[in-house]
Amino acid sequence: MTPLLRTTRGTAALAAVTAVVLGSLAACGWGGAEPASRLAAGWSQGNYRDLHEGPDNPGLRTRLVNDEGQRRELLGLLPTAIPAAERAKVQSVDLAQEVIVVGVYPNCASTSHVTAQEGSLRLVVERDEGTMCTWAPTQVDVWAVSREGLSAPIVLRDQRGAPTT
């Protein structure tokens, strides 16, 4: 065996071991594991002008929706311009099997996802650091997250790790 071939095999083995180790670390604390979730709906202030956080709509915020009363409250906070077909996406989430995580954030080349970490759910918003925004439209993402494997009571934490109310 030539030294080049031996080095290539060694590098491949090292890369495989590194991938396994990094994958296990990610699941154990560096950002948390990804729970079974799906984006049920998403709306932008760019499409619905009245969709925004602020003093005139303090209830529209990142939150956990655990029951039917909380879902009705969420739907009541949405602008009337959001069509019934879009609202039906929130209604279609089976709250016996899933919880809803609502993410409300300024969308400056951003995306959101939900992680599970230390017994809590956490909304993570990742932003393209290379993009500078002087203003960003409010984005509302509605995530349906499987209840399987979640401890009770379910706690949702925001970007900074603080529990949401």
C-alpha positions as CSV (number, residue, x, y, z in Angstrom):
1,M,0.0,0.0,0.0
2,T,1.4,3.4,-0.9
3,P,1.5,6.2,1.7
4,L,-0.9,8.3,-0.3
5,L,-3.5,5.5,-0.3
6,R,-3.0,4.9,3.4
7,T,-3.4,8.7,4.1
8,T,-6.6,8.8,2.1
9,R,-8.1,5.9,4.0
10,G,-7.0,7.4,7.3
11,T,-8.5,10.7,6.3
12,A,-11.8,9.1,5.3
13,A,-12.0,7.2,8.7
14,L,-11.2,10.4,10.6
15,A,-13.9,12.3,8.7
16,A,-16.4,9.5,9.5
17,V,-15.6,9.5,13.2
18,T,-15.6,13.4,13.3
19,A,-19.1,13.4,11.7
20,V,-20.4,11.0,14.3
21,V,-19.0,12.9,17.2
22,L,-20.2,16.3,16.0
23,G,-23.6,14.9,15.3
24,S,-23.9,13.5,18.8
25,L,-22.7,16.8,20.3
26,A,-25.3,18.7,18.3
27,A,-28.1,16.5,19.6
28,C,-26.8,16.9,23.2
29,G,-26.6,20.6,23.6
30,W,-25.0,22.7,20.9
31,G,-28.2,24.0,19.5
32,G,-30.5,21.0,20.5
33,A,-32.1,18.2,18.7
34,E,-34.7,18.9,16.0
35,P,-38.1,17.6,17.2
36,A,-40.6,16.2,14.7
37,S,-42.1,19.4,13.3
38,R,-43.5,21.0,10.2
39,L,-44.2,24.5,9.1
40,A,-48.0,24.7,9.1
41,A,-48.3,28.3,8.0
42,G,-46.3,31.4,7.5
43,W,-47.2,35.0,6.8
44,S,-45.2,38.2,6.2
45,Q,-46.0,41.8,6.8
46,G,-44.9,42.3,3.2
47,N,-48.1,40.5,2.2
48,Y,-50.4,41.5,5.1
49,R,-49.6,45.1,6.1
50,D,-51.5,44.9,9.4
51,L,-49.4,41.8,10.5
52,H,-46.9,43.3,13.0
53,E,-45.8,43.3,16.6
54,G,-46.3,46.5,18.6
55,P,-48.3,48.4,21.1
56,D,-51.5,48.2,19.1
57,N,-51.1,44.4,18.8
58,P,-49.3,43.2,22.0
59,G,-50.7,39.7,21.8
60,L,-49.0,38.9,18.5
61,R,-45.7,37.5,19.8
62,T,-43.7,34.3,20.0
63,R,-45.8,31.9,21.9
64,L,-46.8,28.3,22.6
65,V,-50.3,27.2,21.7
66,N,-51.3,24.1,23.8
67,D,-55.1,24.1,23.7
68,E,-58.1,25.2,21.7
69,G,-58.6,28.4,23.7
70,Q,-55.0,29.5,23.0
71,R,-55.6,28.7,19.3
72,R,-58.8,30.8,19.2
73,E,-56.8,33.6,20.8
74,L,-54.1,33.4,18.2
75,L,-56.5,33.4,15.3
76,G,-58.3,36.4,16.8
77,L,-55.0,38.3,16.7
78,L,-54.4,37.8,13.0
79,P,-55.3,40.5,10.5
80,T,-58.7,40.0,8.9
81,A,-56.9,40.2,5.5
82,I,-55.4,36.7,6.0
83,P,-57.8,34.4,4.0
84,A,-59.8,31.6,5.6
85,A,-57.7,29.0,3.7
86,E,-54.6,30.3,5.5
87,R,-56.3,30.3,8.9
88,A,-57.5,26.8,8.2
89,K,-53.9,25.7,8.2
90,V,-53.7,26.6,11.9
91,Q,-57.1,24.9,12.6
92,S,-55.8,21.7,11.0
93,V,-53.1,21.2,13.6
94,D,-54.3,18.3,15.8
95,L,-53.6,19.6,19.3
96,A,-54.0,16.1,20.8
97,Q,-50.9,15.1,18.8
98,E,-49.0,18.4,18.3
99,V,-48.4,21.7,19.9
100,I,-48.1,24.9,18.0
101,V,-45.0,27.1,18.2
102,V,-45.7,30.6,16.9
103,G,-42.6,32.6,15.9
104,V,-42.9,36.3,15.4
105,Y,-39.7,38.1,14.3
106,P,-38.4,40.8,12.0
107,N,-37.5,39.0,8.8
108,C,-34.1,40.3,7.5
109,A,-33.0,37.3,5.4
110,S,-34.0,35.1,8.3
111,T,-35.4,31.6,8.7
112,S,-36.8,29.9,11.8
113,H,-37.0,26.4,13.2
114,V,-37.8,24.7,16.5
115,T,-35.3,22.7,18.6
116,A,-35.7,20.7,21.8
117,Q,-33.2,21.4,24.5
118,E,-33.0,20.5,28.2
119,G,-36.7,19.6,28.3
120,S,-37.9,22.8,26.5
121,L,-38.8,23.8,23.0
122,R,-36.9,26.7,21.6
123,L,-37.6,28.9,18.6
124,V,-34.4,29.6,16.7
125,V,-34.2,32.4,14.2
126,E,-31.2,32.3,12.0
127,R,-30.3,35.4,10.1
128,D,-27.9,35.9,7.2
129,E,-25.2,38.0,9.0
130,G,-24.0,39.4,5.6
131,T,-27.4,41.1,5.0
132,M,-27.9,44.6,6.6
133,C,-31.5,45.7,7.0
134,T,-32.7,49.2,8.1
135,W,-36.2,47.8,8.4
136,A,-37.5,44.3,8.2
137,P,-41.1,43.1,7.8
138,T,-42.6,41.1,10.6
139,Q,-42.7,37.3,9.9
140,V,-45.1,35.0,11.6
141,D,-44.2,31.3,11.4
142,V,-46.6,28.6,12.7
143,W,-44.8,25.4,13.6
144,A,-46.7,22.2,14.4
145,V,-44.4,20.1,16.8
146,S,-45.1,16.5,17.8
147,R,-45.9,16.1,21.5
148,E,-44.1,12.7,21.4
149,G,-41.1,12.8,23.7
150,L,-41.9,16.3,25.1
151,S,-42.0,16.5,28.9
152,A,-45.0,18.1,30.7
153,P,-45.5,21.0,31.2
154,I,-44.1,22.0,27.8
155,V,-42.0,25.2,28.0
156,L,-41.1,27.4,25.0
157,R,-38.0,29.5,25.2
158,D,-37.2,32.5,23.0
159,Q,-34.0,33.3,21.1
160,R,-32.2,34.3,24.3
161,G,-33.4,31.2,26.1
162,A,-36.0,33.0,28.3
163,P,-39.3,31.2,28.8
164,T,-42.1,32.8,26.8
165,T,-45.4,33.7,28.6
